Amino acid sequence: MGLKGRVCSRTILLCLLIAWTHGIALGEQKFRIGYADPLTGTFGRDGNLVKDAYNFWAELVNAKGGIEVKGKKYPVELTVIDDKSTAAENARFTEKLITEDKVDLILGGFGSDSVFAGSAVAEKYKYPLVSGAASSDKLFARGFKYYFSTLGKATEEVRGCVDIVQILSPKPKTGAIIGSDILFTSLAAEGYRKYAAQNGIEILHFELFPITLQDYNSMLVKVKQKNPDVLFVGSHLMVAMKTIKGMKEIDFTPKMVTFSYGPTVPDFIKSLGKDAEYVVGASEWAPNLPYRDPLFGTARQFNENYFKKYGRNPDYVEAASAAGAYAIQVAIEKLGITPPVKEEDRVRIMEELHRQSLTTFYGVVKFGAGGANEAHPPVAVQVQNGKLVNVYPKEVAEAAPWYPMKPWKKR
Amino acid sequence: MLLFLQSLINGILLGGIYASYSAGFSLIFGVMGVINIFHGEMVMLGAFLTYWIFTLFHIDPFLTVPLSFFSLFIFGYLVQRFVINRVVEAPPMNSYILTFGIHLIVAYTALWIWTADFRTVTTSYSGMNANMGGIVIPYARLATFVLALIVVAGVYFLLYRTEIGRAIQATAQDKEIARLMGVNIRQIYAITFGVGAAITGIAGSLISTYFIIFPQMGLSYTIIAFCVVVLGGMGYIPGALYGGLILGVVQSLTATYLNAGLSGALTFILLFIMLVLRPAGILGKGIVE
């Protein structure tokens, strides 16, 4: 091939390439949605749950052809960036998604610290951000207009875990509260304190510790010596697992132990086996709740389909994340917004989310002025015979709570 | 009083755990002068080896110890023989960068293969303990403490009572003279690294029964090992035991009587004081360059 031939073939190739890329841009309009989420590091496991939930939603939407706007369907394309469990990285990557990747919309990742940072960037660029895995009270006290959460406030999330004492006999009188010192878990600890006071439980010990603490035994020994009826723990998955391991090693069995987060993650029961029995955890969703929506079906169907896809039941944070993505989808459909989404469209989506009162498989999603979901009852679950069952409140209870906890040596 | 004794025992057992995975760090530094940043990854590999053998074949974690020892020996030997030996005689910065790179490679490969899930080995006897007059002693930690003593004694025996140990010592003291005496320096380095990795791997195996393991757990173990070895004396093997015990007891008493949050801060204050006042460790037998 001569020089002329080579130039000719390169020109044709270039034209083909341009035509191809334009073909994608013109022929296949999609909603490009991005989010920064911890896929590695301390919250790597939890962040992957959120990723699974968003993928589940996107695949379901795309299986139906996409989000339907004015009779035409637009598929969803998700982009996730790993923030390595670092809040500053979450902010950086959220900004990258908005300014460099120019995504149409963004979603929230896992964890209050990360979402706290990421949502500040979203607010600056007027991108509505719905999160299903961050609930620290501070998130809602910033006067932000673009931040929403399908979870309630962290302090309120643990209410079920304390109010459950009302149905226990004999009613516990004393408690100890420990929690790791990061945003969500320290607020959960504050929530325990508030609801314990309301329930007349005397708090004998209150302590926050670094999430990086390697050994819990010496701290738990101190709690054990005070002999509380209930141990309330402000936790993430790892903190919850370490606490159970430590309690068993130092032979500490209060009458009840509760965690703000951890027991609902499937790894908790899988890893701890029989040691997970009797453990009580906070939850905001349960598959037996009587809710439904046109996309996911009933709460039970969501649970079953999730199991079919991932071989495990969803955690409540996954249900909340999927419901958050669905809330945005419904807003887009109602407003008739098509991709590429412009700034004024995002302002309209934000306004619609504030107006919305949406019934989903997860429950009613109704965002308050600060962005927290106000229409959500906290549930307490307990591990019984290797399964999570709702034990409180009575309306959703599947079984009576096992109480008091059986001493380790008698199991 | 009972609380004090319980906290003290907890601290001593925690010290045993620290010593068990720090002895290898000290050995490697003592002989080669390499501060091994992927030390914690060797703890992780030992722990995951035990986890998988237990999960897939239901083999008791304690029975996996020999396999952990040999697997990590081979890993350590090969890494030193073919990678670190290339920079071992270059300025220390080269080995920092190289071992940091290996830390990233191992941690992220493990993450890719095993995902970020938190795991732990839960056996029928997990968390079991002896109650002696109100003082609770968890068996698995006691076993690790005993192991730490055996490891330190074993390395000591290897260094002072065997032919290869004398070659290792000669290399550590003056590698040029050792080379002139016919010692194959690179081989000695590889064997030393292998032994360091092997004893670290078995510590990892035992740790998997009472700590939570995940692919990115390594760095925090490397940091603790560094603190332990500075306290006990860099390169002085029994120092790992002293350093581990000091750190374990200080952390435990702090968590019990002050606040668990202060135990981490005190660790680094202790490290700072030691580096300024006694850089050769508590007994002054470490290497100071």
Interface residues (C-beta under 8 A of the other chain):
Chain A: L39 T40 G41 G44 R45 G47 N48 D181 E207 L208 F209 P210 T212 L213 Q214 D215 Y216 N217 S218 M219 V221 K222 Q225 L237 M238 M241 K242 K245 K248 E249 I250 D251 D267 S271 L272 G273 K274 D275 W408
Chain B: L3 Q6 S7 N10 G11 L14 I17 Y108 L111 T115 A116 D117 F118 R119 T120 T122 S126 G127 N129 N131 V136 P138 A140 R141 Y210 F211 I212 F214 Q216 S220 I224 Q251 S252 L253 A255 T256 Y257 N259 A260 G261 S263 G264
